[in-house]
């Protein structure tokens, strides 16, 4: 199930996927990704997901064809420096690791940049995505602690999509549920990243994807059956169990844009 909110047209997602497919026709890019796909499938999946998400938002922001191409290349290759990292980074908050391990992980941005910058098929802007995707608008990122004014728009976008996917899949962070990641960006993340771009990202992400089981504030267990356009946190749900845990036989459907006192408190992972 797509994590995009319902107002993100299928055609936009298809355009993003086609851009990635076209970029992957480049032998140099394809060779860079081959070893990652073979040895680190979690990172490969993360690269693809980050690229798709970044491109979808970039298209909705009316970025130029050149910017879209740079985003596609840079996002697809942004974590190639993790290929030779030996420390454990899955479902681990790297920031809490010992200094030596933390440094080894963070050096991946430099390794990735050095691995591709000499190729004539990659632009300076795409290289900058690889080098700077862990920089933050508040200056607390790495490797150079750049502030908001020194980070390009496409780097800001990819960095937000990168962190979103990393937190949702537990790469360099403890794994979190999608609605928890969105809540992070609405709170502390709102200060760390470019707020206008971050808002564009979370506006287009469904908090609770169709097909996921959820718990409401009334203690009911429900199934998300449909998204409401423009309200990514207020889907339509079908009640499966009442507040006492009894199975519900009747077909009870609640539209959370109409029943405003009901809200989702958590998701259930099968």
TAFEN-V871545 format. One line per field, one symbol per residue. phi: phi as a letter, one per 30 degrees, with the letter a starting at -180 (. if undefined). burial: I if it has 16 or more other ideal C-beta (glycine too) atoms within 10 Angstrom, else O. A space follows every 50 residues. Layout:
phi = ???
burial = ???
This chain:
phi = .ddddddcdeddddddddedddddddeddddddeddddcbdddedddddd dddddedddddhdddddddddeddddcdcdddecdcddbdhbdedcdeed dddedddedddddddbdddddcdddddddddcdcdbddicdbcchdcedc cddddedddddddeddddcicibddbdedddddeddcdddcdbddddedd dddccddbdejddbccdcidcbcdcacceibdcbdcbcdcbddciddcdd dccbcddccddcbdcacccd
burial = OOIIIIIIOOOIIOOIOOIIOOIIOOOOIOOIIOOIOOOIOOIIOIIIII IIIIIIIIIIOOIOOOIIIIIIIIIIIIIIIIIOIOOOIOOIOIOOIOOO IOOIIIIIIOOIIOIIOOOOOIOOIIIIIIIIIIIIIOOOIIOOOIOOOO IOOIIIIIIIIIIIIIIIIIIIIOOIIIIOIIIIIOOOIOOIIIOOIIOI IIOIIIIIIOOIIIIIOOOIIIIIOOIIOOIIIIIIIOIOOOOOOOOOOO OOOIOIOOOOOIOIOOIOOO
